[in-house]
Amino acid sequence: MLTLPRQTERGPQRYVAVRRKVTMPFGDAVGPASGELFAAFANAGVAADGMEFIKYNLIDMPDLEIEIGMTTDAAIPLSGALMEGELPGGRYIETTYTGPYDDLYDVTAMLIGWAKERGIRWDMEETSEGDRFAARLEHYHNNPVDEPDPAKLRTTLLFKLASG
């Protein structure tokens, strides 16, 4: 199931993440990075109850720079590959998909096509390295550990809109 895209306004949100350079498909990189992220929260005695996401910073298919992260206002000691950042506030387009992660590539393509048809522009910059996004996210409402049925996985795509 896929919801119709809609525009939302979001405030800035602080987060902690693990940044990785990966090549599609990159599923094997997510587990270890998530493990490092969740271990940092546990070691700090902080509940990992923020928005869990993958942030796509740079896209030059099939190569990507991503961040596996979680929003938090708590102080998490940074070590290893951990870093902190802030998701920018502003206008976003969002759509929510319920189903297996394997379909997210096609869901993203549909959202990009929908936006292109309407003249919607993302907050991004075309660089010699690829397309650099201010905020292009997959927010995971649940995960395969908590929900073993792939048909029940729920993911919201959030793409920040260009100003003006």
Secondary structure, DSSP 8 states (H G I E B T S, - for coil): -B---EEEEE--EEEEEEEEEEESS-HHHHHHHHHHHHHHHHHTT----S-EEEEEEEEETTEEEEEEEEE-SS-----TTEEEEEE--EEEEEEEEES-GGGHHHHHHHHHHHHHHTT--BSEEEETTEEEES-EEEEESS-TTT---GGG-EEEEEEEB---
